[in-house]
Amino acid sequence: MNKVLNRITLITVLLLISLTQYAQKENESDLEDFSILSPVYSELTDATGWALQDNGTWASEDNVIPTTNARSEEALARPGKKGQDSFFSLELRKITLGDKQYSVLLKKYEDGEFEFPILGQGWKSYPSLDFYIFDSKKLKELLPDNVPYNVRYLVNLECFATGTVRNYTRIIQIDKKKLPIYNYYSTVAKMYSSKKSDPDAVIIKNIQNILEKSAITDANLFLAVYPIRDAEKEIVRFKFIKTYLKDDLNKRQASPDNWKNLFERSFYEVDYYAYHNFIKDAEAYYVEPVGEEATAFVSNYHYGVIR
């Protein structure tokens, strides 16, 4: 009897090992054609945010879309939350999945939380970021070669993956050495090393979960763009519109009937060439897909370049 039980146990263990190895191989096959996340290819750090106030005037702030008068008390109560929207850096990077290039938009901003949320006391500031991963061919839509000056347009990024990394470790370059910047508050220096996140690791993990089908993407991002050129200036206005990957919702959002109202109440504004360089510097690394009849040499060269 014991021999039979031992044999059954052995067979069960071997079966479980085989299934585990098979699952691992399946996951490895999904991830084997997976490049590392590139360095930053382009960055935008200076913009002016504009918002229409309740009294009908416009207010502006560096890198911040201000709140309206009705929301000013809320803004004062949460000192680390700036305006309706804000950023201190927009970055574009690249990653390759299979033979397809994706761009990674990072929107970095000042964030925080109350140490005592119910009392609204002890505000702790820290940097957070939102990331949006989308097909790199969308870069051409964000700034077409023939720029449609004085025309508002909307670009659906159709994101492959999105997410937020709160309280990440910010890195600066000092004498060719990367050093983390830690936050200070209440005149006491405190390092939240145990809570800090590595953005690259979070992004890669997010992609892995999607490829392994253990997670899905339902969030999406539209970018509204308005290049303006007249006798006095050449600028670009833009704004981020968060939405979801729902066909009916995206169709309504992308309807040209909505475009005329995109910049009626709020937007970011930058010099045209700042926006141009931000998009085109990243687009310079985009490689057009090769055709089906490409030679082995061309295909291999293409594969090496996009990596």
C-alpha positions in Angstrom: 0.0 0.0 0.0 2.8 2.4 0.9 4.6 1.6 -2.3 1.5 2.5 -4.3 1.1 5.8 -2.4 4.7 6.6 -2.9 4.5 5.9 -6.6 1.4 8.1 -6.9 3.1 10.9 -5.0 6.2 10.6 -7.2 4.1 10.7 -10.4 2.1 13.7 -9.1 5.3 15.6 -8.2 6.8 14.9 -11.6 3.6 16.0 -13.3 3.6 19.3 -11.4 7.3 19.9 -12.2 6.6 19.3 -15.9 3.6 21.7 -15.9 5.7 24.3 -14.1 8.5 24.0 -16.6 6.1 24.2 -19.5 4.5 27.3 -18.1 7.9 28.9 -17.6 8.9 28.1 -21.2 5.6 29.6 -22.4 6.4 32.8 -20.5 10.0 32.8 -21.7 8.9 32.5 -25.3 6.7 35.5 -24.8 9.5 37.5 -23.3 12.5 36.4 -25.2 12.0 39.0 -27.9 11.9 41.8 -25.4 14.5 44.7 -25.4 15.6 46.8 -22.5 14.1 50.2 -21.9 16.1 52.8 -23.7 17.7 56.0 -22.2 15.8 59.2 -22.5 15.8 60.3 -26.1 14.0 63.7 -25.6 12.8 65.8 -22.8 10.5 68.8 -22.3 10.9 70.7 -19.0 9.6 74.2 -19.6 6.0 75.1 -20.4 3.4 77.6 -19.3 0.1 76.3 -18.1 -3.0 78.4 -18.7 -6.5 78.2 -17.1 -9.7 80.2 -17.5 -10.7 81.6 -14.1 -14.2 81.8 -12.7 -14.2 85.6 -13.2 -13.4 85.2 -16.9 -9.7 86.1 -16.8 -6.8 83.8 -17.6 -4.2 82.7 -15.1 -0.8 81.2 -15.9 1.9 79.3 -14.1 5.2 77.7 -15.0 4.6 74.0 -15.7 1.2 74.1 -14.0 -2.3 74.5 -15.3 -3.7 76.6 -12.4 -6.9 75.8 -10.5 -9.9 78.1 -10.9 -10.8 80.5 -8.1 -13.4 77.9 -6.9 -10.7 75.4 -6.3 -8.1 77.7 -4.7 -8.9 76.6 -1.2 -8.4 73.0 -2.1 -5.0 73.8 -3.7 -3.9 75.6 -0.5 -4.9 72.7 1.6 -2.8 70.3 -0.4 0.5 72.2 -1.0 2.2 69.3 -2.9 -0.7 69.0 -5.4 -0.1 71.8 -8.0 -3.1 73.1 -10.0 -5.4 71.0 -12.2 -2.4 69.4 -13.8 1.4 69.8 -13.6 4.7 68.3 -14.6 8.4 69.0 -14.1 9.5 66.8 -16.9 8.1 65.0 -19.9 10.3 62.3 -21.3 10.2 60.0 -24.3 12.0 56.7 -24.3 11.8 53.5 -26.4 11.3 49.8 -26.0 11.0 47.0 -28.6 8.6 44.1 -28.2 9.1 41.5 -30.9 9.8 43.5 -34.1 7.6 46.4 -33.0 8.9 49.7 -31.6 7.0 51.4 -28.8 7.5 54.8 -27.3 7.3 55.4 -23.6 6.0 58.8 -22.5 6.9 59.6 -18.9 5.0 62.5 -17.2 6.8 63.3 -14.0 5.2 65.6 -11.4 5.3 66.6 -7.8 3.0 64.5 -5.7 2.4 63.7 -2.0 0.1 62.5 0.7 -0.9 63.5 4.2 0.7 61.7 7.1 -2.7 62.1 8.9 -5.2 62.1 6.1 -8.3 62.5 8.3 -6.9 65.6 9.9 -5.3 66.9 6.7 -2.0 67.3 8.4 1.6 66.4 7.8 1.8 66.8 4.0 4.7 64.7 2.6 5.9 65.7 -0.9 7.5 63.3 -3.3 7.8 62.8 -7.1 5.6 60.5 -9.0 5.2 59.7 -12.7 2.6 58.4 -15.1 3.8 56.2 -18.0 2.1 55.6 -21.4 3.5 53.0 -23.8 2.3 53.4 -27.4 3.3 52.4 -31.0 6.1 54.7 -32.1 4.4 55.4 -35.4 2.1 57.7 -33.4 5.0 60.2 -33.1 4.3 61.2 -36.7 0.7 62.0 -35.8 1.9 64.1 -32.8 3.8 66.3 -35.2 3.2 65.7 -38.9 5.8 66.6 -41.4 3.4 69.1 -42.9 2.5 71.0 -39.7 -1.2 72.0 -39.7 -0.7 75.4 -38.2 -3.6 77.1 -36.6 -5.6 73.9 -36.6 -6.6 71.9 -33.5 -6.2 68.2 -33.7 -6.4 65.2 -31.4 -4.2 62.1 -31.3 -5.4 58.8 -29.8 -2.2 57.0 -28.5 -4.1 53.7 -28.3 -1.8 52.7 -25.4 -0.4 49.3 -25.1 0.2 49.8 -21.4 -0.2 52.6 -18.8 0.5 53.0 -15.1 1.6 55.2 -12.3 4.8 55.0 -10.2 4.4 57.0 -6.9 7.2 58.1 -4.7 10.0 57.0 -7.0 13.7 57.6 -6.5 14.7 60.7 -8.5 18.2 60.6 -10.1 20.4 63.5 -10.9 23.8 63.7 -12.6 26.6 65.1 -10.5 30.2 64.8 -11.7 29.3 61.9 -13.9 27.8 60.0 -10.9 24.1 59.3 -10.5 22.9 60.3 -7.1 19.3 59.9 -5.7 17.5 63.0 -4.4 15.5 62.4 -1.3 12.7 64.6 -0.1 12.7 66.9 2.9 9.7 68.2 4.8 8.8 69.7 8.2 12.5 70.8 8.5 13.5 67.3 9.2 15.4 65.2 6.6 13.8 61.8 6.2 14.7 59.2 3.6 11.8 56.9 2.4 14.1 54.4 0.8 11.8 51.5 1.8 8.9 53.1 0.0 10.6 54.3 -3.1 10.1 52.6 -6.4 12.4 52.0 -9.4 10.3 53.3 -12.4 12.1 51.1 -15.0 11.4 48.0 -12.9 7.7 48.9 -12.5 7.3 49.6 -16.2 9.1 46.3 -17.3 7.0 44.3 -14.8 3.8 45.9 -16.2 4.8 44.9 -19.7 5.6 41.4 -18.6 2.2 41.0 -16.9 0.5 42.1 -20.1 2.5 39.7 -22.3 1.8 36.9 -19.8 -1.9 37.9 -19.9 -1.9 38.2 -16.1 -2.9 41.9 -16.5 -4.8 44.0 -19.1 -4.7 47.6 -20.1 -7.9 49.6 -20.0 -6.6 53.1 -19.6 -5.7 55.3 -22.6 -4.4 58.8 -23.4 -5.3 61.3 -26.0 -3.0 64.3 -26.7 -4.7 67.5 -27.9 -2.3 69.6 -30.1 -2.7 73.1 -31.4 0.3 74.6 -33.4 -0.1 78.4 -33.8 1.8 80.6 -36.1 1.2 84.3 -36.8 3.3 87.4 -37.3 4.3 87.6 -33.6 4.8 84.1 -32.4 5.2 80.4 -33.3 3.9 78.2 -30.4 2.2 74.9 -29.6 -0.6 74.4 -27.2 -1.2 70.9 -25.9 -3.1 69.1 -23.2 -3.4 65.5 -21.9 -6.8 63.8 -22.0 -7.1 60.6 -19.9 -9.6 58.1 -21.1 -10.2 54.4 -21.5 -9.7 51.8 -24.3 -13.4 51.7 -25.1 -14.3 52.0 -28.8 -17.5 54.0 -28.3 -15.9 56.3 -25.7 -12.9 56.9 -28.0 -15.1 57.6 -31.0 -17.0 60.3 -29.1 -13.7 61.7 -27.8 -12.1 61.8 -31.2 -15.1 63.4 -32.9 -14.0 66.6 -34.8 -17.1 68.2 -33.1 -15.2 68.1 -29.8 -12.0 69.6 -31.2 -13.1 73.2 -31.2 -13.6 73.1 -27.4 -10.3 71.4 -26.6 -8.5 74.6 -25.6 -11.4 76.7 -24.4 -10.5 76.5 -20.7 -7.0 75.1 -20.2 -3.8 74.1 -21.9 0.0 74.0 -21.8 1.9 76.4 -24.1 5.5 76.0 -25.3 7.7 77.5 -28.0 7.1 75.6 -31.3 10.7 74.4 -31.5 10.7 73.1 -28.0 7.7 70.9 -28.9 9.2 70.1 -32.3 12.5 68.9 -30.8 10.7 66.9 -28.1 8.8 64.9 -30.7 11.3 64.8 -33.6 14.3 63.9 -31.4 12.5 60.7 -30.3 11.1 60.1 -33.8 14.7 60.0 -35.2 15.1 56.6 -33.5 12.0 55.2 -35.1 12.7 52.6 -37.8 10.0 51.9 -40.4 9.0 48.2 -40.5 10.5 46.2 -43.3 8.3 44.6 -46.0 7.6 40.9 -46.3 10.0 40.6 -49.3 13.0 42.1 -47.5 16.2 40.2 -47.8 17.7 38.3 -44.8 20.4 41.0 -44.6 17.9 43.8 -44.5 15.8 42.1 -42.0 18.7 41.3 -39.7 20.0 44.9 -40.0 16.6 46.2 -39.2 16.3 44.0 -36.2 19.7 45.2 -34.9 18.8 48.8 -35.4 15.5 48.8 -33.6 17.2 47.1 -30.7 
